[in-house]
Each structure stands twice: as structure tokens, then as C-alpha cells.
Amino acid sequence: MATSPASSSSFAALPTSPASGAENLRRSRILSSKLYFDVPRSKVPHPFDSSKWGRVCEFLIKAGVLRKTQTVEPLEVTNDDLLVVHSESYLKSLKSSLKVSIIVEVPPVAIFPNWLVQQKVLHPFRKQVGGSILSAKLALERGWAINVGGGFHHCSAAEGGGFCVYADITLCIQFAFVRLNISRAMIIDLDAHQGNGHEKDFANDDRVYILDMYNAGIYPLDYEARRYINQKVELVSGTNTEAYLEQLDKALEVAKINFDPGLIVYNSGTDILEGDPLGRLKISPEGVAMRDEKVFRFAKERNIPLIMLTSGGYMKSSARVIADSIINLKQKNLIDLTMLPSTS
């Protein structure tokens, strides 16, 4: 498929359009952000927010493939960082507990004082967003990075939804364009749900190629956003592992021909697992590991830095499945979790 026509959006205009006050301010915010920091070589490129995904790292530590001292603790995004893509009015709206409860789809959140919602709900989200943004820098330095968290693909610059409060994928790519001299990025979204947030944000941006493989019969059913997908693979409920992996192989072959990115953002939701109440697909744990392996191999064979975001997954088994997949990536020499000499 052909990529989208030249951009008319403010995002796409950022590096190339005539200077404007808003664009300069956005660029200034990115350049002054402290989210990019130097990580010693003794750490693996593996940011994570312990409040949600700590169990993944616990499994990796117990398996002897990771040391606790090797993980990277990302910084929490600031208001200025978020204003790179979000509006002031949207961020102010999050001071309403009712608004947050609607976005995260947990009605009881509405009755809690907002200071508590900020601390217990939004703070963990902001840490995960910091991890997504930092992961791009780590990926360019090490070849790959895994943010154990993030992947809030239903949130666009304008609006949150589907348990996604901040547009971390859009932020990650915008930061990479300005700070890392990246000119083209590919989003490979293999969460069970359509990634309508980033699709709207990069609707007319020919620097970003989106491959989205999702169950077409479930949330968000965003037909407008589907028009902005460069390469869509629509699945039906009940798709099994064999059929899924066959579709993925074909999709990656097409993507290889269509686009040559400087960075891949891989949204790797485990809600494709059989039994997941929201994804409604029938992929085995082994199938998830094979899926991740295929994407990492796709990137490594072409020498393209890759970021993996763990995104959606709504079963207790998800953490174990993610950990097992990371162990498989190590065993296949697609990532290196060994202790490296520190440069600090």
C-alpha cells in the first residue's frame, strides 16, 4: 500500500514548515525535556513502572536472566512534556475525577478526590509514558528497548479513552524526530484492538507508517481512524494461533517492501491471548512468543532500532507470558540481557 500523502497536520509540519510560535514552543519543550538521560551500560534497555508491571521483572529476575539493578527507572513526564502533543484544556480536564473515570473505564474512580486519582492513577501512567519516550533513545543506542508498560494506543492528542490517558506513542515519535534525528518511523500495532489514537495523530504524516493487525469486531470500532492506517490486517473473533502467525508473516513482508523506517515502535499487547475477555482471539502463550520473535527478527535483520511496549493484557497470566517471551528473545539472540561494562 502507498503511504499517506504529504502532511498538512501541525505534527508533520514540526521539522519542515515555516517557523511559527506554536511549533517553536513545541520544539523548545522537547529540547528542554529531561526525559532523555544517559543510562549506564550496566543497565539493560528495559524501563518499567513497578506499580503495574513489576511482576514481569520479578519473573525475569527469578529466571536468572535479569538483575534488579539492571532495570531502568524512567522519569515521570511533566506538564510541559505532555504539552508537546496534548492541549492545555485536555490536561486540565484530567483534574476531574469523573473525566478520568470515563477514560480508564472504572466508574468508582469518579468518587475519589482528584489528588488521590492523580497519585494512584495518573502518576503511574505518567511514569510509563516517560519509559516509552526514553525507550527510543535507548533503542538507538542499544538496538532495542522494552518498556514494560506504555502502549496507550487509544489516546490521541485530543482525547483519551479505552484505559489510555496519555498519547505515549505519539509523544515517543515526536521526541525521536526532534532529539534523535529520526526522519521516518513505523508503528507495528499488534494489540488485539485497533490503535485509533496514534492513527488520528499521524493521519496525514508520511513520515509515519502504521501496520495495525486487530480484531475488527471489537472496541473501538473507529472507522474514521481506520482510513489512516497504511496497512491494516483485520481479524475476526476466534482467530487461532496458526492463522494469526500466517497473517503476520504476510503483513511483515508487505511492510518490508513499503517502508524503510529509522525506528520501529512495536505495540505488543497480550490481549490476543485465548481467554482474554476483551481481545476475543485464540492465540496461545507460545504464539505470543513467536509473534514477538518475528517482529524483533524483522527489525534486527534490517538493523532498525525497535521499541517494544507491552500495552493491553487483561488476564493474570499476561505478566508470565510477557516474561517468557522476553526470555525467548534472549535465547534466540535477538536481545542481550548480559551485564555490560558501565560507562558511568
N, C-alpha and C positions, 0 to 999 in steps of 0.2 A: 504494500500500500504506500501511497505517497504521503510524505509528512505534511503537516498543516501549512497553509500559506503564511507568508511573512506576517509578523505580529503587528497588531495595532494596539495591544494592551500596554499598560504602564509597566508591567513586569518586563516584557520583552524589550521595551524601549530603554530600559535601565542603562545598558552599557553603550548604546549606539545612537540614541536620539539626541537632538539638541538639548542642551542643559536646561533644566527647569528647577524651580525651587523645591518642588516635591521630590524630584528624582535625586537631586543633590543631597537632600536631607536623608533620604533612604540609604544612599550610598555611604554617607557620613556615619549613619548609625551602624552599618555593617562594619565599616573600617575601625570604628572605635569600640566595638564589642570586645568583651573579654572572654567570650565563649571558646575561642581558639587559644589553647595554651599548649606548651611543649610537654609531651608525655615521655618519660624516660624509657629507654629500650628494655628496661626490666619489666615493663608493663606490657600486657598484650592489648591489641586494639579492640577493647571489649568494654565500652562504657555500660553501666547498668544502674538502674534505680532500684535499690534493695526493697523498697516498700511494696512493689508489685511482683517483681521477677527474681527476687533473691533466691528462690528455690532452684532456679536453673543453675545459678552459680554454685549453690550448695551441692547439687548433683555432680557438677564438673569437678569440684574440689574432692568429693568423696571418691570419684573415679580416678583421682590422681593425675588428671590432665591439666589442672589449673590450681594455682595457689591464690589464697585470698589476697595476698599483697600484690598480685599481678593485675587485678581489675582496676579500671579507671573510674573515678567518681566524677561525673560531669558537673559543671556549674549550672545553677538554675537560671533560666532565661530571665532577663529583666524586662520591664515595660518597654524600654527603648528597643530591645532586641525584637520583641513581638510586633512593634510598630513598623518594622521592615515590611510586613505584609498585612497585618491587621489594622483596622481603623481604631481611632481613639474611642469612638462610640461603641464599637463591639467590645473592646476590653472593659469599658465602663459598665456595660450590660452584665458582665460576669460578677458584679458586686451585688447582683440579685440572686439570692439562693434559689428562687423559683426558676430563673433563667438557666442556672447551672443544672438543676434537677431535670429540666427538659432535655438539655443537651446530652447528659450522661444517662438519661432514661432510668433514673432511680428517683421516683416521686418523693420518698421520705426526706431526701436532701433538702427539699423546699422549706421544711420546718426548722432547720438548723440556722443559728445565727451565721452571718456571712463570714465572720472572722474564722469560725470553725471550718466552714466549707473551704475557705482559702487555704487553711493549714492542712486539712486532711484530704481534700480532693484536688484542688488546683496546684498546690505545691508539688506533689508527685508528678503531675502532668508536666509542669514546667521543668522539672529535673530531666524527665525523659526527652523533652524537646531539646534541652541542652545537649543530651547524649547524641541525638540524631544529627545536630549541627556539627558537633565535634567529630563525629564519625567520618565525615567527608575528609577532613584534614588528616585523620589517622589512615584512612584508606589510601590517600595519595602518597603517604609516607611509607606504608607497610604493604600496600597492595589490596588490603581488605580490612573491614571493621564490622563488628557486630554490636549493635545497640540492643541490649536485652531490655526491650521496651520500645516505645515510639510506634510509628506507622499509623498515625491518626488520619487515615486517608479519606474520611468523610468530611473533614473540616476544610473549608475553603477560606480564603482571605476574608470573605464577607460574613460567613456563618458557620457555627459548629453544629454537630448532630451525630447521632449514632455512636455515642460514647467518645466522641472526638472533639476536644475543646480548642486545641491549637493546631494550626496547619504546619506541622513539623516537616513534612516532605517538601512543601513549597519553601519554607524557611531554609532548610538544608541546601537546596539547589540554588536559591538566590545568594546565600552566603558563599557558596562554592564559585559562582560566576564572578563575584567581586574579589574575593580573598584568595582564591586558588587558581585563578586564570583558566578556569574551565569554560569552554565555549559551547559544549553540547553535552546533554545528559539524557540518559534513558531510565525510565521508570518501568520496572518489571513488577507488576502488582498481581500476586498470586494468592492473596487473601480470598476467601470464598465470596466476599461481597465486592461489588463494583466500587472503585476508588473515585467517587464522584467529586470529592473535594479538590484534589490536585488536578483533575481533568478540567474543572472550571477555571482554575488558576492559570493553567497553561494552555487555555483553549486556542489561542492564536499565536503560539510561540513556537516557531520552527526550530528553536534550539533544543526543544524537549520532545522526545519520542516516548509515547506511552503504549506499552503492551499490557493489556488487562485481561486476565482469564478469570471468569467469575460465574457464579450461578445466576443466570439471568432472571430466575423466577422469585428472587427474594429481595429484601431491602438492599439498596434504597430505591430501586426502580426509577432511576433518574435518567429519563430518556433524552433530556437536553444534554446532559453531560456525556452521554454515550456518543453523541455526534463528534465529540472532541478526542475520542480515542483513536490513535493512529492504527492500532492493531488490536482488535477485540476478539476474544475467543469466548463465546457464550456457551455455558454448560447447562445441563438440566439437572434437577434434583435426582439424587441416586446415582450419579456418575461414579463408576468404580475406579480402582487404582490403575488398572491396565489401560482403560480408555483415557483416563486423565493424563498419564505419563506420555501416551502416544500423541495426544493433542499438544502437550507441552513441547515435545521434540519437534513437531512440525512448526510450532509458533516460533521457537528459538531459531530455527533455520531461516524463516522469513525475516525475523528481526535482524539477523546477521547480515542479510543482503541489503536491507532497507536503510540501516543507520549505523554510523560509526561514532559512538559517544566517547567522551573523556572521563565519564563517571557513570556507574550504574547504581541506582537506588532500588534495592530489592525488598519489596514488602511481602514478608513470608508468613502470613497468618496461618495458624494451625487450626482454624475453624473449618478447614477442609476435612478434618478427621471424621471417620464414621462415628456417629453418635452425637456429634455436636448439634445442639438443639437449634442453632441459628443458621449454620452453613448448609446443612441438609445434603452433604456429599458423602461418599462412602470410601474415603481414602484411608488406607492402613497406616500405622506408625512407620512402617518400613517404606511405604510410598512417600511419606513426607520427607524422610531422609534422602530418598532417591531424587525427589523434586529439588531439594536444596543442593544436592550434589551436582545435578545437571546445570543449575544456574551458576554455581561457583565455577564449574568447569568451563562453561560458556564464557565467563569473564576472564578466567585465567589463561585460556588458550589464546585469547585476543589481547592479553596484557592490559586489561581495563580495570582500574580500581573499582571495588564493589563494596557497597554498604548494605548490610542486612538489618532490617527492622522486624521485630517479632510480631507486631500488630495483633490481630484478633485471635482469640482462642478461648473457648468458654467451658472447658472441661478440666477437671482436676489433673488429668493425665497430660495436659499440654506442656507443663514445665519439664516433665520427664522426656517427652517426645522431642522437645527443642534441645535438651541436653544431649540426648542420644544422637541427634542429627549433627550437632557440633562435634561430638566425638568421632562420628563417621567422617566428617570433613577433614579432621586431623589425620585419621587413619589413611585417608586417600591422598594425603599430602596436598590438600587444597588450601589449608590454613596451617600456620605454625604457632603452636602454643608453648614452645620451649622458652626457657629463661634466656634472655639475651643480655649482653653486657650493657650496663647503664651508661647513658651519655650525660647524666646529670651530675 
